[in-house]
Amino acid sequence: MHCTAFATADEYHLGTLSQDLASYGYVEVTSLPRDAANILVMGVEHSAKEGDPGTVFFFREGAAVFWNVKDKTMKHVMQVLEKHEIQPYEIALVHWENEELNYVKTEGQSKLHRGEIRLNSELDIDDAILEKFAFSNALCLSVKLAIWEASLDKFVESIQSIPEALKAGKKVKLSHEEVMQKMGELFALRHRINLSSDFLITPDFYWDRENLEQLYDKTCQFLSITRRVKVMNEKLQHCMELTDLMRNHLTEKRALRLEWMIVILITIEVMFELGRVFFLMK
């Protein structure tokens, strides 16, 4: 069986999404605890394989995780989802930056073993949903991070010619407004990663659920979340230093231009004054 995760947008409208999916026959799973906020769980009528019900986890942060769902059903859900997305991502990027893990139901405690999720077959439905939630939460972080990594790579590509141009003493064709816009993009990306997401700390939900926290942490380790965030922050810091250098350079150029304008105006005034004195002497 397969577990597949996609990040499709910055955010979802979960309330309207729930109503829309229910109108198509999907059933909402309401057994999650109250502190599992910003999450919608829907069951599908026909699973891809026997042995485990098909389930979809929707995270408000803009990611969906499918468990044992047929490709046809997955495609339909993604189409419905499009109407409830805030700032959707490019479709090609969504499908390129997905995560997929195999999973099986077996005896013994649930765990992630060599890239395969092993779910305890003796759990009741509610506990099984909770454990799937823990795995899904980590997968959600991974696909969101993958989208932001792609955004940063695109940004780096857009400014990669600047260091070489500066080294060669060539003129950099960027206006002050363009540089400020790029700095804004970097600050927004850094804010998403470090302040508005769970990349740096374990969510509060797991503090009194040690078994779920272990599943979440192990999956994050397998997906290299911490290392990837560290690499992204290092790249962001380098980009910030470069754009800051460009801003200072353009500010100095503007200051120099103003100084020359003042000098020229003073020169013109002096010439007019000399002309007036010369005229009076005549």
LOROPA-622723 format. One record per residue: residue in three letters; residue number from 0; z, x, y of N, C-alpha, C in turn. Coordinates in nm, 3 decimals. Example, Ala and Ser with C-alpha at 12.3 -4.5 7.8 and 13.67 -1.06 7.14 Angstrom:
! LOROPA-622723
 residu num    n_zz    n_xx    n_yy   ca_zz   ca_xx   ca_yy    c_zz    c_xx    c_yy
    ALA   0   0.780   1.319  -0.569   0.780   1.230  -0.450   0.780   1.320  -0.330
    SER   1   0.708   1.285  -0.225   0.714   1.367  -0.106   0.787   1.290   0.003
***
This chain:
! LOROPA-622723
 residu num    n_zz    n_xx    n_yy   ca_zz   ca_xx   ca_yy    c_zz    c_xx    c_yy
    MET   0   0.000   0.084  -0.119   0.000   0.000   0.000   0.000   0.088   0.124
    HIS   1  -0.050   0.032   0.235  -0.066   0.110   0.358   0.017   0.053   0.473
    CYS   2   0.063   0.145   0.558   0.130   0.110   0.683   0.052   0.178   0.795
    THR   3  -0.005   0.099   0.887  -0.093   0.152   0.990  -0.044   0.114   1.128
    ALA   4  -0.041   0.211   1.219   0.010   0.188   1.355  -0.098   0.217   1.458
    PHE   5  -0.103   0.132   1.562  -0.196   0.148   1.674  -0.120   0.131   1.805
    ALA   6  -0.156   0.209   1.905  -0.111   0.185   2.043  -0.232   0.135   2.120
    THR   7  -0.226   0.012   2.169  -0.344  -0.050   2.229  -0.334  -0.073   2.379
    ALA   8  -0.212  -0.067   2.435  -0.196  -0.097   2.578  -0.065  -0.040   2.629
    ASP   9  -0.046  -0.046   2.761   0.081  -0.001   2.819   0.195  -0.094   2.781
    GLU  10   0.162  -0.224   2.766   0.268  -0.321   2.739   0.206  -0.449   2.684
    TYR  11   0.288  -0.530   2.613   0.246  -0.660   2.561   0.330  -0.772   2.623
    HIS  12   0.268  -0.891   2.637   0.341  -1.013   2.667   0.381  -1.075   2.532
    LEU  13   0.499  -1.044   2.483   0.537  -1.086   2.348   0.556  -1.237   2.336
    GLY  14   0.604  -1.300   2.441   0.627  -1.444   2.435   0.500  -1.523   2.411
    THR  15   0.398  -1.497   2.491   0.271  -1.569   2.475   0.198  -1.524   2.348
    LEU  16   0.218  -1.397   2.311   0.155  -1.346   2.187   0.210  -1.421   2.066
    SER  17   0.340  -1.443   2.064   0.403  -1.514   1.953   0.346  -1.655   1.939
    GLN  18   0.332  -1.725   2.050   0.278  -1.861   2.048   0.133  -1.862   2.002
    ASP  19   0.057  -1.766   2.050  -0.085  -1.760   2.015  -0.103  -1.732   1.866
    LEU  20  -0.028  -1.637   1.812  -0.040  -1.604   1.670   0.008  -1.721   1.583
    ALA  21   0.113  -1.789   1.627   0.165  -1.904   1.551   0.059  -2.014   1.541
    SER  22  -0.023  -2.028   1.645  -0.128  -2.131   1.643  -0.235  -2.100   1.540
    TYR  23  -0.243  -1.972   1.498  -0.340  -1.932   1.395  -0.277  -1.928   1.256
    GLY  24  -0.152  -1.969   1.244  -0.089  -1.976   1.112   0.002  -1.860   1.077
    TYR  25   0.017  -1.764   1.168   0.111  -1.654   1.142   0.254  -1.703   1.167
    VAL  26   0.347  -1.649   1.090   0.485  -1.697   1.096   0.577  -1.590   1.154
    GLU  27   0.654  -1.626   1.256   0.744  -1.530   1.316   0.867  -1.507   1.227
    VAL  28   0.905  -1.381   1.212   1.024  -1.344   1.138   1.138  -1.331   1.239
    THR  29   1.239  -1.414   1.225   1.346  -1.420   1.326   1.478  -1.363   1.277
    SER  30   1.476  -1.286   1.169   1.601  -1.237   1.110   1.652  -1.107   1.171
    LEU  31   1.577  -1.048   1.266   1.622  -0.925   1.327   1.746  -0.948   1.414
    PRO  32   1.836  -0.851   1.421   1.956  -0.865   1.506   1.917  -0.879   1.653
    ARG  33   2.010  -0.934   1.732   1.982  -0.958   1.873   1.958  -0.829   1.951
    ASP  34   2.022  -0.719   1.910   2.004  -0.595   1.984   1.875  -0.523   1.950
    ALA  35   1.795  -0.579   1.858   1.660  -0.526   1.833   1.565  -0.593   1.933
    ALA  36   1.580  -0.554   2.060   1.507  -0.620   2.168   1.364  -0.566   2.178
    ASN  37   1.283  -0.640   2.251   1.145  -0.598   2.282   1.062  -0.577   2.156
    ILE  38   1.082  -0.662   2.057   1.010  -0.651   1.931   0.974  -0.791   1.881
    LEU  39   0.854  -0.805   1.829   0.810  -0.931   1.767   0.762  -0.898   1.627
    VAL  40   0.811  -0.972   1.528   0.771  -0.950   1.389   0.704  -1.077   1.337
    MET  41   0.583  -1.061   1.285   0.507  -1.175   1.234   0.467  -1.150   1.088
    GLY  42   0.476  -1.253   1.007   0.433  -1.245   0.868   0.293  -1.303   0.853
    VAL  43   0.213  -1.243   0.763   0.077  -1.293   0.737   0.077  -1.370   0.605
    GLU  44  -0.018  -1.461   0.593  -0.020  -1.549   0.476  -0.060  -1.476   0.349
    HIS  45  -0.162  -1.390   0.359  -0.211  -1.319   0.240  -0.202  -1.168   0.264
    SER  46  -0.121  -1.100   0.183  -0.107  -0.955   0.196  -0.224  -0.884   0.130
    ALA  47  -0.240  -0.754   0.163  -0.352  -0.677   0.107  -0.334  -0.653  -0.042
    LYS  48  -0.211  -0.626  -0.084  -0.182  -0.603  -0.226  -0.056  -0.679  -0.264
    GLU  49  -0.046  -0.712  -0.391   0.072  -0.782  -0.440   0.193  -0.689  -0.443
    GLY  50   0.310  -0.747  -0.433   0.431  -0.666  -0.443   0.510  -0.657  -0.315
    ASP  51   0.448  -0.690  -0.200   0.518  -0.684  -0.073   0.446  -0.774   0.027
    PRO  52   0.520  -0.856   0.101   0.455  -0.946   0.198   0.395  -0.869   0.314
    GLY  53   0.280  -0.915   0.362   0.217  -0.852   0.478   0.296  -0.883   0.605
    THR  54   0.325  -0.780   0.683   0.408  -0.795   0.803   0.351  -0.712   0.917
    VAL  55   0.364  -0.765   1.039   0.319  -0.692   1.158   0.435  -0.683   1.257
    PHE  56   0.460  -0.561   1.306   0.561  -0.537   1.408   0.492  -0.509   1.541
    PHE  57   0.524  -0.588   1.643   0.469  -0.567   1.777   0.581  -0.518   1.869
    PHE  58   0.561  -0.402   1.929   0.659  -0.346   2.022   0.611  -0.370   2.165
    ARG  59   0.702  -0.414   2.250   0.665  -0.446   2.388   0.597  -0.328   2.458
    GLU  60   0.631  -0.207   2.415   0.574  -0.086   2.476   0.424  -0.070   2.450
    GLY  61   0.364  -0.163   2.374   0.219  -0.160   2.357   0.170  -0.105   2.225
    ALA  62   0.251  -0.115   2.120   0.210  -0.065   1.988   0.231  -0.172   1.882
    ALA  63   0.144  -0.170   1.780   0.153  -0.264   1.669   0.148  -0.186   1.538
    VAL  64   0.234  -0.225   1.443   0.241  -0.157   1.313   0.218  -0.261   1.203
    PHE  65   0.118  -0.236   1.119   0.079  -0.330   1.014   0.125  -0.278   0.878
    TRP  66   0.194  -0.366   0.803   0.241  -0.332   0.669   0.170  -0.420   0.567
    ASN  67   0.090  -0.356   0.482   0.024  -0.425   0.371  -0.059  -0.545   0.421
    VAL  68  -0.138  -0.520   0.524  -0.221  -0.625   0.584  -0.368  -0.594   0.556
    LYS  69  -0.443  -0.696   0.520  -0.586  -0.680   0.492  -0.660  -0.636   0.619
    ASP  70  -0.768  -0.560   0.601  -0.847  -0.513   0.715  -0.900  -0.630   0.798
    LYS  71  -0.945  -0.736   0.730  -0.998  -0.853   0.799  -0.890  -0.919   0.885
    THR  72  -0.771  -0.933   0.828  -0.659  -0.993   0.902  -0.618  -0.903   1.019
    MET  73  -0.615  -0.772   0.994  -0.579  -0.676   1.098  -0.676  -0.686   1.216
    LYS  74  -0.803  -0.698   1.186  -0.904  -0.709   1.291  -0.884  -0.836   1.372
    HIS  75  -0.852  -0.946   1.303  -0.829  -1.073   1.374  -0.707  -1.064   1.464
    VAL  76  -0.599  -1.006   1.414  -0.477  -0.992   1.494  -0.504  -0.906   1.618
    MET  77  -0.581  -0.800   1.602  -0.613  -0.712   1.715  -0.695  -0.786   1.820
    GLN  78  -0.782  -0.876   1.775  -0.861  -0.956   1.870  -0.773  -1.052   1.948
    VAL  79  -0.678  -1.116   1.878  -0.584  -1.206   1.946  -0.498  -1.126   2.044
    LEU  80  -0.459  -1.008   2.003  -0.371  -0.922   2.082  -0.433  -0.885   2.217
    GLU  81  -0.564  -0.873   2.222  -0.632  -0.831   2.345  -0.599  -0.919   2.464
    LYS  82  -0.574  -1.047   2.440  -0.546  -1.142   2.549  -0.405  -1.126   2.605
    HIS  83  -0.322  -1.048   2.539  -0.182  -1.036   2.579  -0.144  -0.893   2.615
    GLU  84  -0.244  -0.811   2.642  -0.221  -0.670   2.674  -0.216  -0.648   2.825
    ILE  85  -0.129  -0.558   2.867  -0.123  -0.512   3.005  -0.175  -0.369   3.008
    GLN  86  -0.277  -0.344   3.086  -0.342  -0.213   3.094  -0.386  -0.163   2.955
    PRO  87  -0.485  -0.231   2.894  -0.531  -0.190   2.761  -0.599  -0.055   2.762
    TYR  88  -0.594   0.014   2.646  -0.659   0.144   2.632  -0.801   0.126   2.579
    GLU  89  -0.877   0.233   2.586  -1.014   0.230   2.532  -1.009   0.205   2.381
    ILE  90  -1.097   0.118   2.333  -1.096   0.080   2.191  -1.118   0.201   2.101
    ALA  91  -1.213   0.286   2.139  -1.241   0.405   2.058  -1.118   0.495   2.048
    LEU  92  -1.046   0.509   2.158  -0.926   0.593   2.161  -0.816   0.532   2.074
    VAL  93  -0.803   0.400   2.080  -0.701   0.329   2.001  -0.720   0.356   1.852
    HIS  94  -0.844   0.347   1.805  -0.871   0.365   1.662  -0.869   0.513   1.622
    TRP  95  -0.898   0.600   1.716  -0.897   0.744   1.686  -0.754   0.797   1.675
    GLU  96  -0.665   0.746   1.760  -0.528   0.797   1.766  -0.430   0.709   1.689
    ASN  97  -0.468   0.658   1.576  -0.378   0.575   1.495  -0.298   0.662   1.397
    GLU  98  -0.200   0.602   1.334  -0.121   0.669   1.230  -0.124   0.581   1.105
    GLU  99  -0.139   0.644   0.990  -0.138   0.568   0.865  -0.058   0.642   0.759
    LEU 100   0.035   0.570   0.695   0.116   0.625   0.587   0.107   0.532   0.466
    ASN 101   0.106   0.592   0.350   0.115   0.512   0.228   0.261   0.476   0.203
    TYR 102   0.282   0.362   0.140   0.419   0.329   0.102   0.421   0.256  -0.032
    VAL 103   0.532   0.271  -0.102   0.551   0.207  -0.232   0.691   0.148  -0.237
    LYS 104   0.709   0.053  -0.326   0.843  -0.002  -0.349   0.894   0.057  -0.480
    THR 105   1.012   0.114  -0.475   1.065   0.184  -0.590   1.217   0.167  -0.595
    GLU 106   1.275   0.212  -0.704   1.421   0.203  -0.718   1.487   0.315  -0.638
    GLY 107   1.608   0.291  -0.597   1.681   0.393  -0.522   1.671   0.371  -0.373
    GLN 108   1.742   0.456  -0.299   1.751   0.444  -0.154   1.615   0.469  -0.088
    SER 109   1.587   0.394   0.017   1.461   0.411   0.091   1.458   0.547   0.159
    LYS 110   1.340   0.606   0.165   1.326   0.738   0.229   1.179   0.768   0.254
    LEU 111   1.156   0.873   0.333   1.022   0.926   0.354   1.012   1.054   0.274
    HIS 112   0.922   1.057   0.175   0.913   1.171   0.085   0.769   1.222   0.083
    ARG 113   0.750   1.346   0.135   0.619   1.410   0.138   0.511   1.320   0.199
    GLY 114   0.546   1.259   0.309   0.450   1.177   0.382   0.429   1.038   0.326
    GLU 115   0.509   0.999   0.228   0.499   0.866   0.169   0.631   0.792   0.188
    ILE 116   0.620   0.668   0.235   0.739   0.586   0.252   0.775   0.521   0.119
    ARG 117   0.899   0.537   0.078   0.948   0.476  -0.045   1.056   0.375  -0.010
    LEU 118   1.024   0.247  -0.028   1.116   0.139   0.006   1.194   0.094  -0.117
    ASN 119   1.320   0.071  -0.097   1.407   0.023  -0.204   1.365  -0.119  -0.246
    SER 120   1.322  -0.134  -0.370   1.272  -0.263  -0.419   1.383  -0.366  -0.440
    GLU 121   1.510  -0.321  -0.438   1.621  -0.412  -0.463   1.678  -0.476  -0.336
    LEU 122   1.624  -0.438  -0.220   1.673  -0.494  -0.094   1.630  -0.639  -0.078
    ASP 123   1.715  -0.717  -0.009   1.671  -0.853   0.023   1.573  -0.847   0.140
    ILE 124   1.513  -0.959   0.173   1.406  -0.962   0.273   1.453  -0.911   0.409
    ASP 125   1.572  -0.956   0.452   1.623  -0.917   0.584   1.646  -0.767   0.594
    ASP 126   1.707  -0.707   0.493   1.732  -0.562   0.494   1.600  -0.483   0.486
    ALA 127   1.505  -0.537   0.409   1.375  -0.470   0.399   1.305  -0.469   0.535
    ILE 128   1.316  -0.580   0.610   1.257  -0.588   0.744   1.321  -0.485   0.836
    LEU 129   1.453  -0.469   0.827   1.523  -0.372   0.911   1.476  -0.229   0.882
    GLU 130   1.459  -0.196   0.756   1.415  -0.061   0.721   1.270  -0.038   0.764
    LYS 131   1.188  -0.140   0.749   1.050  -0.129   0.798   1.048  -0.113   0.950
    PHE 132   1.141  -0.180   1.016   1.152  -0.167   1.162   1.182  -0.023   1.200
    ALA 133   1.272   0.044   1.129   1.308   0.182   1.160   1.187   0.274   1.145
    PHE 134   1.114   0.259   1.034   0.991   0.338   1.015   0.888   0.305   1.123
    SER 135   0.873   0.176   1.153   0.773   0.132   1.251   0.805   0.184   1.391
    ASN 136   0.934   0.189   1.423   0.976   0.238   1.554   0.930   0.382   1.576
    ALA 137   0.946   0.464   1.474   0.903   0.604   1.484   0.750   0.612   1.492
    LEU 138   0.680   0.531   1.415   0.534   0.530   1.419   0.484   0.483   1.556
    CYS 139   0.555   0.387   1.615   0.522   0.340   1.749   0.527   0.455   1.850
    LEU 140   0.635   0.535   1.844   0.647   0.650   1.934   0.532   0.748   1.914
    SER 141   0.495   0.771   1.789   0.391   0.869   1.759   0.256   0.829   1.816
    VAL 142   0.218   0.702   1.799   0.085   0.660   1.848   0.084   0.650   2.001
    LYS 143   0.197   0.610   2.062   0.204   0.609   2.208   0.191   0.751   2.261
    LEU 144   0.260   0.844   2.196   0.255   0.983   2.237   0.113   1.038   2.221
    ALA 145   0.044   0.998   2.114  -0.093   1.043   2.090  -0.186   0.998   2.203
    ILE 146  -0.167   0.875   2.252  -0.248   0.826   2.363  -0.223   0.908   2.489
    TRP 147  -0.096   0.938   2.514  -0.062   1.017   2.634  -0.108   1.161   2.620
    GLU 148  -0.106   1.214   2.498  -0.158   1.349   2.475  -0.308   1.352   2.508
    ALA 149  -0.379   1.248   2.468  -0.523   1.240   2.498  -0.546   1.229   2.649
    SER 150  -0.461   1.153   2.718  -0.472   1.139   2.863  -0.449   1.273   2.932
    LEU 151  -0.348   1.346   2.884  -0.319   1.477   2.943  -0.431   1.576   2.917
    ASP 152  -0.486   1.574   2.795  -0.599   1.663   2.763  -0.718   1.635   2.855
    LYS 153  -0.741   1.506   2.883  -0.850   1.467   2.973  -0.822   1.517   3.115
    PHE 154  -0.697   1.509   3.155  -0.659   1.558   3.288  -0.677   1.709   3.297
    VAL 155  -0.631   1.781   3.194  -0.644   1.927   3.192  -0.792   1.966   3.201
    GLU 156  -0.876   1.893   3.131  -1.020   1.921   3.135  -1.076   1.903   3.276
    SER 157  -1.021   1.806   3.350  -1.072   1.779   3.485  -1.035   1.887   3.586
    ILE 158  -0.932   1.967   3.555  -0.889   2.070   3.651  -0.906   2.212   3.595
    GLN 159  -0.966   2.224   3.477  -0.972   2.357   3.414  -1.061   2.455   3.492
    SER 160  -1.150   2.403   3.577  -1.237   2.493   3.654  -1.167   2.551   3.776
    ILE 161  -1.054   2.493   3.817  -0.986   2.537   3.940  -0.933   2.680   3.930
    PRO 162  -0.860   2.719   3.823  -0.811   2.858   3.817  -0.923   2.961   3.822
    GLU 163  -1.034   2.934   3.753  -1.145   3.028   3.754  -1.209   3.036   3.893
    ALA 164  -1.217   2.923   3.961  -1.274   2.922   4.096  -1.185   3.000   4.192
    LEU 165  -1.054   2.983   4.180  -0.962   3.057   4.264  -0.968   3.207   4.235
    LYS 166  -0.981   3.239   4.107  -0.989   3.380   4.067  -1.114   3.446   4.123
    ALA 167  -1.224   3.371   4.125  -1.352   3.426   4.174  -1.365   3.416   4.326
    GLY 168  -1.266   3.359   4.392  -1.270   3.346   4.536  -1.364   3.238   4.585
    LYS 169  -1.399   3.144   4.496  -1.491   3.037   4.535  -1.414   2.921   4.598
    LYS 170  -1.487   2.838   4.669  -1.428   2.721   4.734  -1.402   2.612   4.630
    VAL 171  -1.283   2.557   4.630  -1.248   2.448   4.539  -1.282   2.316   4.605
    LYS 172  -1.368   2.238   4.540  -1.417   2.114   4.600  -1.326   1.996   4.566
    LEU 173  -1.205   2.001   4.623  -1.110   1.892   4.607  -1.049   1.861   4.743
    SER 174  -1.047   1.733   4.779  -0.986   1.695   4.905  -0.834   1.683   4.889
    HIS 175  -0.764   1.676   5.001  -0.618   1.661   4.998  -0.579   1.531   4.928
    GLU 176  -0.657   1.423   4.951  -0.629   1.294   4.888  -0.647   1.302   4.737
    GLU 177  -0.751   1.374   4.691  -0.775   1.388   4.547  -0.663   1.467   4.480
    VAL 178  -0.615   1.570   4.547  -0.505   1.650   4.492  -0.379   1.565   4.482
    MET 179  -0.349   1.486   4.585  -0.231   1.400   4.582  -0.243   1.295   4.472
    GLN 180  -0.364   1.244   4.450  -0.387   1.146   4.343  -0.359   1.208   4.207
    LYS 181  -0.404   1.332   4.187  -0.381   1.400   4.060  -0.232   1.428   4.039
    MET 182  -0.163   1.462   4.146  -0.018   1.484   4.134   0.051   1.353   4.097
    GLY 183   0.003   1.242   4.152   0.058   1.111   4.117   0.038   1.078   3.970
    GLU 184  -0.080   1.112   3.917  -0.107   1.089   3.774  -0.010   1.169   3.688
    LEU 185   0.016   1.293   3.726   0.108   1.377   3.649   0.251   1.324   3.654
    PHE 186   0.295   1.284   3.772   0.431   1.229   3.785   0.446   1.101   3.703
    ALA 187   0.342   1.017   3.703   0.348   0.891   3.627   0.357   0.920   3.478
    LEU 188   0.281   1.017   3.430   0.283   1.052   3.289   0.416   1.113   3.249
    ARG 189   0.469   1.200   3.334   0.599   1.261   3.306   0.709   1.154   3.305
    HIS 190   0.699   1.058   3.395   0.798   0.949   3.399   0.795   0.868   3.270
    ARG 191   0.676   0.836   3.222   0.664   0.758   3.098   0.727   0.831   2.980
    ILE 192   0.702   0.960   2.972   0.748   1.037   2.856   0.899   1.059   2.859
    ASN 193   0.951   1.096   2.977   1.090   1.142   2.985   1.190   1.037   3.030
    LEU 194   1.144   0.932   3.098   1.239   0.836   3.153   1.223   0.694   3.099
    SER 195   1.101   0.653   3.068   1.080   0.513   3.029   1.048   0.497   2.880
    SER 196   1.088   0.593   2.800   1.061   0.585   2.655   1.179   0.645   2.579
    ASP 197   1.172   0.635   2.446   1.281   0.684   2.359   1.247   0.818   2.294
    PHE 198   1.162   0.897   2.360   1.122   1.024   2.298   1.236   1.126   2.297
    LEU 199   1.324   1.121   2.395   1.425   1.225   2.409   1.559   1.190   2.344
    ILE 200   1.585   1.060   2.322   1.712   1.019   2.263   1.687   0.913   2.156
    THR 201   1.782   0.902   2.064   1.776   0.798   1.963   1.815   0.664   2.027
    PRO 202   1.738   0.558   2.006   1.771   0.428   2.065   1.911   0.380   2.027
    ASP 203   1.974   0.305   2.118   2.110   0.255   2.096   2.121   0.171   1.969
    PHE 204   2.011   0.107   1.931   2.011   0.018   1.815   2.064   0.087   1.690
    TYR 205   2.042   0.220   1.678   2.076   0.291   1.554   2.216   0.351   1.555
    TRP 206   2.288   0.340   1.663   2.417   0.408   1.674   2.518   0.363   1.569
    ASP 207   2.518   0.235   1.535   2.613   0.187   1.434   2.541   0.147   1.305
    ARG 208   2.421   0.202   1.285   2.344   0.176   1.162   2.294   0.310   1.109
    GLU 209   2.384   0.382   1.048   2.356   0.521   1.008   2.238   0.533   0.913
    ASN 210   2.227   0.440   0.818   2.117   0.451   0.721   1.981   0.432   0.790
    LEU 211   1.974   0.339   0.885   1.849   0.318   0.958   1.819   0.435   1.051
    GLU 212   1.924   0.492   1.109   1.906   0.607   1.198   1.846   0.726   1.121
    GLN 213   1.891   0.744   0.997   1.836   0.853   0.915   1.688   0.832   0.887
    LEU 214   1.650   0.709   0.856   1.508   0.679   0.832   1.425   0.704   0.957
    TYR 215   1.479   0.659   1.070   1.410   0.677   1.199   1.395   0.826   1.233
    ASP 216   1.505   0.900   1.222   1.504   1.042   1.257   1.412   1.122   1.164
    LYS 217   1.418   1.093   1.033   1.334   1.165   0.937   1.186   1.141   0.964
    THR 218   1.152   1.019   1.000   1.012   0.987   1.029   0.967   1.055   1.158
    CYS 219   1.055   1.058   1.258   1.023   1.129   1.384   1.003   1.278   1.358
    GLN 220   1.086   1.335   1.271   1.070   1.477   1.237   0.938   1.501   1.166
    PHE 221   0.902   1.412   1.073   0.776   1.427   1.000   0.657   1.419   1.094
    LEU 222   0.667   1.333   1.195   0.556   1.314   1.292   0.564   1.414   1.408
    SER 223   0.660   1.505   1.403   0.676   1.614   1.503   0.690   1.560   1.645
    ILE 224   0.763   1.451   1.661   0.777   1.390   1.792   0.839   1.486   1.893
    THR 225   0.952   1.547   1.858   1.023   1.636   1.952   0.937   1.754   1.993
    ARG 226   0.871   1.817   1.897   0.787   1.934   1.928   0.670   1.894   2.018
    ARG 227   0.608   1.781   1.989   0.494   1.735   2.068   0.535   1.702   2.211
    VAL 228   0.653   1.641   2.227   0.702   1.611   2.362   0.728   1.741   2.439
    LYS 229   0.784   1.841   2.370   0.810   1.969   2.435   0.679   2.035   2.481
    VAL 230   0.578   2.033   2.395   0.448   2.091   2.431   0.387   2.016   2.549
    MET 231   0.397   1.882   2.547   0.343   1.803   2.657   0.412   1.836   2.788
    ASN 232   0.544   1.850   2.785   0.617   1.882   2.908   0.580   2.020   2.961
    GLU 233   0.554   2.114   2.870   0.511   2.247   2.913   0.374   2.241   2.979
    LYS 234   0.284   2.162   2.921   0.152   2.144   2.981   0.162   2.075   3.116
    LEU 235   0.248   1.972   3.122   0.267   1.901   3.248   0.321   1.993   3.357
    GLN 236   0.415   2.080   3.319   0.472   2.173   3.415   0.365   2.267   3.469
    HIS 237   0.279   2.316   3.381   0.171   2.405   3.424   0.075   2.332   3.518
    CYS 238   0.041   2.208   3.483  -0.050   2.129   3.567   0.014   2.100   3.703
    MET 239   0.146   2.072   3.703   0.216   2.047   3.828   0.213   2.171   3.919
    GLU 240   0.232   2.288   3.858   0.229   2.412   3.936   0.091   2.435   3.996
    LEU 241  -0.013   2.405   3.919  -0.149   2.425   3.968  -0.183   2.328   4.081
    THR 242  -0.150   2.201   4.063  -0.179   2.103   4.167  -0.094   2.129   4.292
    ASP 243   0.029   2.178   4.272   0.114   2.212   4.385   0.054   2.329   4.463
    LEU 244  -0.001   2.425   4.390  -0.070   2.538   4.454  -0.188   2.489   4.536
    MET 245  -0.266   2.394   4.478  -0.380   2.338   4.550  -0.336   2.264   4.675
    ARG 246  -0.228   2.188   4.665  -0.179   2.113   4.781  -0.137   2.207   4.893
    ASN 247  -0.065   2.315   4.857  -0.022   2.413   4.957  -0.143   2.481   5.020
    HIS 248  -0.243   2.512   4.936  -0.363   2.577   4.986  -0.436   2.488   5.087
    LEU 249  -0.450   2.359   5.052  -0.519   2.266   5.142  -0.437   2.241   5.268
    THR 250  -0.304   2.238   5.255  -0.218   2.219   5.372  -0.231   2.336   5.469
    GLU 251  -0.237   2.457   5.413  -0.256   2.576   5.497  -0.391   2.573   5.567
    LYS 252  -0.494   2.528   5.494  -0.627   2.519   5.554  -0.628   2.418   5.669
    ARG 253  -0.560   2.305   5.649  -0.554   2.203   5.754  -0.477   2.256   5.875
    ALA 254  -0.368   2.330   5.848  -0.290   2.387   5.958  -0.372   2.490   6.035
    LEU 255  -0.447   2.572   5.962  -0.531   2.672   6.026  -0.640   2.607   6.109
    ARG 256  -0.697   2.497   6.056  -0.801   2.425   6.129  -0.745   2.366   6.258
    LEU 257  -0.622   2.313   6.253  -0.560   2.259   6.373  -0.533   2.369   6.476
    GLU 258  -0.489   2.486   6.425  -0.464   2.598   6.516  -0.591   2.638   6.590
    TRP 259  -0.701   2.643   6.516  -0.828   2.680   6.578  -0.873   2.574   6.678
    MET 260  -0.850   2.448   6.647  -0.886   2.340   6.740  -0.806   2.353   6.869
    ILE 261  -0.677   2.388   6.855  -0.594   2.405   6.974  -0.643   2.523   7.057
    VAL 262  -0.676   2.635   6.987  -0.728   2.753   7.057  -0.856   2.720   7.132
    ILE 263  -0.946   2.645   7.065  -1.073   2.608   7.128  -1.051   2.519   7.249
    LEU 264  -0.958   2.421   7.238  -0.930   2.332   7.350  -0.871   2.410   7.468
    ILE 265  -0.780   2.506   7.435  -0.722   2.588   7.542  -0.830   2.671   7.610
    THR 266  -0.920   2.727   7.528  -1.030   2.808   7.582  -1.119   2.726   7.675
    ILE 267  -1.150   2.603   7.631  -1.233   2.515   7.713  -1.163   2.483   7.845
    GLU 268  -1.030   2.455   7.835  -0.955   2.425   7.957  -0.953   2.543   8.053
    VAL 269  -0.935   2.664   7.997  -0.934   2.786   8.079  -1.070   2.806   8.147
    MET 270  -1.179   2.780   8.069  -1.313   2.797   8.125  -1.337   2.698   8.239
    PHE 271  -1.289   2.573   8.219  -1.303   2.475   8.326  -1.224   2.518   8.450
    GLU 272  -1.103   2.570   8.428  -1.018   2.614   8.540  -1.083   2.731   8.612
    LEU 273  -1.139   2.828   8.537  -1.208   2.941   8.599  -1.329   2.894   8.679
    GLY 274  -1.400   2.795   8.620  -1.517   2.741   8.692  -1.476   2.675   8.821
    ARG 275  -1.363   2.601   8.817  -1.315   2.534   8.938  -1.274   2.634   9.043
    VAL 276  -1.202   2.742   8.999  -1.162   2.846   9.094  -1.283   2.915   9.153
    PHE 277  -1.382   2.947   9.069  -1.504   3.014   9.115  -1.577   2.927   9.217
    PHE 278  -1.580   2.795   9.190  -1.648   2.702   9.279  -1.578   2.695   9.414
    LEU 279  -1.443   2.697   9.413  -1.367   2.692   9.538  -1.384   2.820   9.619
    MET 280  -1.397   2.934   9.550  -1.414   3.062   9.619  -1.546   3.066   9.694
    LYS 281  -1.645   2.994   9.640  -1.775   2.989   9.707  -1.764   2.907   9.837
***
